Amino acid sequence: MEEHVASPANSCPRMSAEIWDCGMRQRVLKMAVWIQAQQLQGDALHQMQSLYGQHFPIEVRHYLSQWIEGQLWDSIDLENPQEEFKAKRMLDGLIQELQNKAEHQMGEDGFLLRIKLGHYATQLKSTYDRCPLELVRCIKHILYTEQRLVREATNSNSPGGGMLDTMSQKYQQINQAFEELRVMTQDTETDLRKLQHNQEYFIIQYQESLRIQAQLSSLSTLPPADRLLREPTLQSKRATVEAWLTREANTLQKYRLDLAEKHQKTLQLLRKQQTIILDDELIQWKRRQQLAGNGGPPEGGLDVLQSWCEKLAEMIWQNRQQIRRAEHLRQQLPIPGPIEELLTELNSTITDIISALVTSTFIIEKQPPQVLKTQTKFAATVRLLVGGKLNVHMNPPQVKATIISEQQAKALLKNENTRNDSSGEILNNNCVMEYHQTTGTLSAHFRNMSLKRIKRSDRRGAESVTEEKFTILFESQFSVGGNELVFQVKTLSLPVVVIVHGSQDNNATATVLWDNAFAEPGRVPFIVPDKVLWPQLCEALNMKYKAEVQSNRGLSEDNLVFLAQKAFSSSSVNSEDYRNMTMSWSQFNRESLPGRNFTFWQWFDGVMELMKKHLKPHWNDGAILGFVNKQQAQDMLMSKPNGTFLLRFSDSEIGGITIAWVAENPNKPGERMVWNLMPYTTKDFSIRSLADRISDLNHLLFLYPDRPKDEVFSKYYTPPHSKAVDGYVKPQIKQVVPEFTTASPDPSGANPTYMDHAASPSVSHPHNYGIYPPMGDSMLDGDGEFDLEDTMDVARVPMPVWRQTHATLTRLEASGQPELWHQTPPVFPISSL
């Protein structure tokens, strides 16, 4: 009987207690995000609350927390319009959940909640029905920010401040600096208002002194007696006012100088904070983005960086406005002194700071493909991190994309006049930046670009077309502050290699891999070292391998030693011997390996291609040793029982994998030897899978070191065909190796055929397989290698049909239909496939 474990929502047949517990833990952890978010305090709580509003009410988040956190929001690609139907399903599901929640509210309190939830359902449908992807964008932003706030709060509250990780400490320092800047900016704002108030009072008193002076001037028209009576009083008042004005003018000048000095300190801290964010954090994000192109971990979202850049923009703009107001006050009441020069310097500095911020935060959020094929659609996304804060979206700018060469990129960074040259033509290369209010992002999504043509440069020396690097230049122009400042912004993509045919892909990928792995920050485009240390290359190869094979099982130290032996034609098995060795670009992908017609990279890339297309699960299961040479395989297998086999990558063929096994020598009884099957390639596995081929070969019993093969591979065997349909029985292709094929006697007493009808033997099965009699023209070479032409695959036909026709499938015609021949034995060469 099957066991059924019922969950609260539904029943999941044959769910183990362990899986059930894991699922429950995951749901509890998801729910815990909202529970912990409600425990936030201070600025974190304020940030969390600011996520919500009419666009997405916090009540919806609260009452549907479990449902919201249980959906696969990340599975929806916001840049793909075809994903809109998925987003629409999410929206419909959200509204349905809200309506269900509303209907179940009972009692007096429930009455009001039922009305409110129903209203929210109507509101959300009205807001997002025509743009459901915006709902997904909104909720993803909310969930990401909540998780970040909870994570930061958890780290900051952990016992022992010294236990905070480096990232949290850095974030804390940045936030403390922003708090210091806020206080300093508030302080200068207070001083500026005080200065303005004092200056206004000074002007009033100055006007009073002018009035007194006018009165004194008018005394000449009065009779002498009246003049003598009034003049001393006016003279005294004038002296008093002028003395006050002199003192107050000095005070005002001091206030102005003190304010300017405070602004200088604020700008110093602003510049320092901006350097940390732009030259450290943003550059690190770009480096992670570059490594992600080699299969490294995702670079992460930009929300934290954008929030920092927006705070910078806000602080810079506030201080700029303060400096402009101080300049206006100086013009309103000129007082001789150094303040004019100081204010000019401050205004220049603050303009430089905001220019650096705006130009540096115009970034490529989603890079174009680095191997770019002509006449093929591609996409990219650029984003202005401070666009929303500076209200750039009020007059949405247009972004243009152009492909330029490495030399043109160098000239551009030197501010040399490139006369708007390009190195090719990109279709659909203009896009208007859009503002997404729910996330506060301003970005341009190029969805349908296509490289129509490319103009190549003269190549240097041995450089091939797949070593030539280009880049996509994105540029735009916009103004901020009511056209106060006009910015021309430009940013370059990671280097791209342009190809015209798929056969160039692997060499182009090598160029990209080397560039992404070894490019140094701030380099001249696109200079990379010609030689790197072997451990550095190992790190890059391991990163790429894990990403391509989509596995947490990377390259072991033994695997890397094997690769070093291949790369350096060495026999040393000590990894320390390679630690200080260097590998040049030429050794990597220009020069062929000794005795081969392919390079080190081409061999390695062939392995990855084979693994990711056909053998990924077997690598993840640990069933493929792979990086083992023929001699190592022999040494490993000779100490094991007959029938023990392993899988290793072919040394002689790109993208090939072979089976090596230990067995008796049919020509020399009592002698054991290791046999190597002709390598399989992608072409072979597109016909019959590795697991099925291993199942076919009954002489293969144990996967090295001692695992029964069915235990490892049976879950990947193809199930037997069903019964005949419309009177036809479908033939099945099966592989045999003639020297190691079990002979099954025909029950009718006829001559035996070499059709295999037995299941793969298990551990308890004896090693009783038949061997072909010795043949004059052996299909094995001197090293025990099978020739592919002589390795046989067989079409298995049900025995009744076989007895009637004795027909054998010998080849596949172009139409895909088998041609039947009356001959035995019933086999056909793999090469005919």
Rosetta blueprint (number, residue, H / E / L):
1 M L
2 E L
3 E L
4 H E
5 V E
6 A E
7 S L
8 P L
9 A L
10 N L
11 S E
12 C E
13 P E
14 R L
15 M L
16 S L
17 A H
18 E H
19 I H
20 W H
21 D H
22 C H
23 G H
24 M H
25 R H
26 Q H
27 R H
28 V H
29 L H
30 K H
31 M H
32 A H
33 V H
34 W H
35 I H
36 Q H
37 A H
38 Q L
39 Q L
40 L L
41 Q L
42 G H
43 D H
44 A H
45 L H
46 H H
47 Q H
48 M H
49 Q H
50 S L
51 L L
52 Y L
53 G E
54 Q L
55 H L
56 F E
57 P L
58 I H
59 E H
60 V H
61 R H
62 H H
63 Y H
64 L L
65 S H
66 Q H
67 W H
68 I H
69 E H
70 G L
71 Q L
72 L L
73 W H
74 D H
75 S H
76 I L
77 D L
78 L L
79 E L
80 N L
81 P H
82 Q H
83 E H
84 E H
85 F H
86 K H
87 A H
88 K H
89 R H
90 M H
91 L H
92 D H
93 G H
94 L H
95 I H
96 Q H
97 E H
98 L H
99 Q H
100 N H
101 K H
102 A H
103 E H
104 H L
105 Q L
106 M L
107 G H
108 E H
109 D H
110 G H
111 F H
112 L H
113 L H
114 R H
115 I H
116 K H
117 L H
118 G H
119 H H
120 Y H
121 A H
122 T H
123 Q H
124 L H
125 K H
126 S H
127 T H
128 Y H
129 D L
130 R L
131 C L
132 P H
133 L H
134 E H
135 L H
136 V H
137 R H
138 C H
139 I H
140 K H
141 H H
142 I H
143 L H
144 Y H
145 T H
146 E H
147 Q H
148 R H
149 L H
150 V H
151 R H
152 E H
153 A H
154 T H
155 N H
156 S H
157 N L
158 S L
159 P L
160 G L
161 G H
162 G H
163 M H
164 L L
165 D L
166 T H
167 M H
168 S H
169 Q H
170 K H
171 Y H
172 Q H
173 Q H
174 I H
175 N H
176 Q H
177 A H
178 F H
179 E H
180 E H
181 L H
182 R H
183 V H
184 M H
185 T H
186 Q H
187 D H
188 T H
189 E H
190 T H
191 D H
192 L H
193 R H
194 K H
195 L H
196 Q H
197 H H
198 N H
199 Q H
200 E H
201 Y H
202 F H
203 I H
204 I H
205 Q H
206 Y H
207 Q H
208 E H
209 S H
210 L H
211 R H
212 I H
213 Q H
214 A H
215 Q H
216 L H
217 S H
218 S H
219 L H
220 S H
221 T H
222 L L
223 P L
224 P H
225 A H
226 D H
227 R H
228 L H
229 L H
230 R H
231 E H
232 P H
233 T H
234 L H
235 Q H
236 S H
237 K H
238 R H
239 A H
240 T H
241 V H
242 E H
243 A H
244 W H
245 L H
246 T H
247 R H
248 E H
249 A H
250 N H
251 T H
252 L H
253 Q H
254 K H
255 Y H
256 R H
257 L H
258 D H
259 L H
260 A H
261 E H
262 K H
263 H H
264 Q H
265 K H
266 T H
267 L H
268 Q H
269 L H
270 L H
271 R H
272 K H
273 Q H
274 Q H
275 T H
276 I H
277 I H
278 L H
279 D H
280 D H
281 E H
282 L H
283 I H
284 Q H
285 W H
286 K H
287 R H
288 R H
289 Q H
290 Q H
291 L H
292 A H
293 G L
294 N L
295 G L
296 G L
297 P L
298 P L
299 E L
300 G L
301 G L
302 L L
303 D H
304 V H
305 L H
306 Q H
307 S H
308 W H
309 C H
310 E H
311 K H
312 L H
313 A H
314 E H
315 M H
316 I H
317 W H
318 Q H
319 N H
320 R H
321 Q H
322 Q H
323 I H
324 R H
325 R H
326 A H
327 E H
328 H H
329 L H
330 R H
331 Q H
332 Q H
333 L L
334 P L
335 I L
336 P L
337 G L
338 P L
339 I H
340 E H
341 E H
342 L H
343 L H
344 T H
345 E H
346 L H
347 N H
348 S H
349 T H
350 I H
351 T H
352 D H
353 I H
354 I H
355 S H
356 A H
357 L H
358 V H
359 T H
360 S H
361 T L
362 F E
363 I E
364 I E
365 E E
366 K E
367 Q L
368 P L
369 P L
370 Q L
371 V E
372 L E
373 K E
374 T L
375 Q L
376 T L
377 K E
378 F E
379 A E
380 A E
381 T E
382 V E
383 R E
384 L E
385 L L
386 V L
387 G L
388 G L
389 K L
390 L L
391 N L
392 V H
393 H H
394 M H
395 N L
396 P L
397 P L
398 Q E
399 V E
400 K E
401 A E
402 T E
403 I E
404 I E
405 S E
406 E H
407 Q H
408 Q H
409 A H
410 K H
411 A H
412 L H
413 L H
414 K L
415 N L
416 E L
417 N L
418 T L
419 R L
420 N L
421 D L
422 S L
423 S L
424 G E
425 E E
426 I E
427 L E
428 N L
429 N L
430 N E
431 C E
432 V E
433 M L
434 E E
435 Y E
436 H E
437 Q L
438 T L
439 T L
440 G L
441 T E
442 L E
443 S E
444 A E
445 H E
446 F E
447 R E
448 N E
449 M E
450 S E
451 L E
452 K E
453 R E
454 I E
455 K L
456 R L
457 S L
458 D L
459 R L
460 R L
461 G L
462 A L
463 E L
464 S L
465 V H
466 T H
467 E H
468 E L
469 K L
470 F E
471 T E
472 I E
473 L E
474 F E
475 E E
476 S E
477 Q E
478 F E
479 S E
480 V E
481 G L
482 G L
483 N L
484 E L
485 L E
486 V E
487 F E
488 Q E
489 V E
490 K E
491 T E
492 L E
493 S L
494 L L
495 P L
496 V E
497 V E
498 V E
499 I E
500 V L
501 H L
502 G H
503 S H
504 Q H
505 D H
506 N H
507 N H
508 A H
509 T H
510 A H
511 T H
512 V H
513 L H
514 W H
515 D H
516 N H
517 A H
518 F H
519 A L
520 E L
521 P L
522 G L
523 R L
524 V L
525 P L
526 F L
527 I L
528 V L
529 P L
530 D L
531 K E
532 V E
533 L E
534 W H
535 P H
536 Q H
537 L H
538 C H
539 E H
540 A H
541 L H
542 N H
543 M H
544 K H
545 Y H
546 K H
547 A H
548 E H
549 V H
550 Q L
551 S L
552 N L
553 R L
554 G L
555 L L
556 S L
557 E H
558 D H
559 N H
560 L H
561 V H
562 F H
563 L H
564 A H
565 Q H
566 K H
567 A H
568 F H
569 S L
570 S L
571 S L
572 S L
573 V L
574 N L
575 S H
576 E H
577 D H
578 Y H
579 R L
580 N L
581 M L
582 T E
583 M E
584 S E
585 W H
586 S H
587 Q H
588 F H
589 N H
590 R L
591 E L
592 S E
593 L L
594 P L
595 G L
596 R L
597 N L
598 F L
599 T E
600 F H
601 W H
602 Q H
603 W H
604 F H
605 D H
606 G H
607 V H
608 M H
609 E H
610 L H
611 M H
612 K H
613 K H
614 H H
615 L H
616 K H
617 P H
618 H H
619 W H
620 N H
621 D L
622 G L
623 A L
624 I L
625 L L
626 G E
627 F L
628 V L
629 N L
630 K H
631 Q H
632 Q H
633 A H
634 Q H
635 D H
636 M H
637 L H
638 M L
639 S L
640 K L
641 P L
642 N L
643 G L
644 T E
645 F E
646 L E
647 L E
648 R E
649 F E
650 S L
651 D L
652 S L
653 E L
654 I L
655 G L
656 G L
657 I E
658 T E
659 I E
660 A E
661 W E
662 V E
663 A E
664 E E
665 N E
666 P L
667 N L
668 K E
669 P E
670 G E
671 E E
672 R E
673 M E
674 V E
675 W E
676 N E
677 L L
678 M L
679 P L
680 Y E
681 T L
682 T H
683 K H
684 D H
685 F H
686 S L
687 I L
688 R L
689 S L
690 L H
691 A H
692 D H
693 R H
694 I H
695 S H
696 D H
697 L L
698 N L
699 H L
700 L L
701 L L
702 F E
703 L E
704 Y L
705 P L
706 D L
707 R E
708 P E
709 K H
710 D H
711 E H
712 V H
713 F H
714 S H
715 K H
716 Y H
717 Y L
718 T L
719 P L
720 P L
721 H L
722 S L
723 K L
724 A L
725 V E
726 D L
727 G L
728 Y E
729 V L
730 K L
731 P L
732 Q E
733 I E
734 K E
735 Q E
736 V E
737 V L
738 P H
739 E H
740 F H
741 T L
742 T L
743 A L
744 S E
745 P L
746 D L
747 P L
748 S L
749 G L
750 A L
751 N L
752 P L
753 T E
754 Y L
755 M L
756 D L
757 H L
758 A L
759 A L
760 S L
761 P L
762 S L
763 V L
764 S L
765 H L
766 P L
767 H L
768 N L
769 Y L
770 G L
771 I L
772 Y L
773 P L
774 P L
775 M L
776 G L
777 D L
778 S L
779 M L
780 L E
781 D L
782 G L
783 D L
784 G L
785 E E
786 F E
787 D L
788 L H
789 E H
790 D H
791 T L
792 M E
793 D E
794 V E
795 A E
796 R E
797 V L
798 P L
799 M H
800 P H
801 V H
802 W H
803 R H
804 Q H
805 T H
806 H L
807 A E
808 T E
809 L E
810 T E
811 R E
812 L E
813 E L
814 A L
815 S L
816 G L
817 Q L
818 P E
819 E E
820 L E
821 W E
822 H E
823 Q L
824 T L
825 P L
826 P L
827 V L
828 F E
829 P E
830 I H
831 S H
832 S H
833 L L
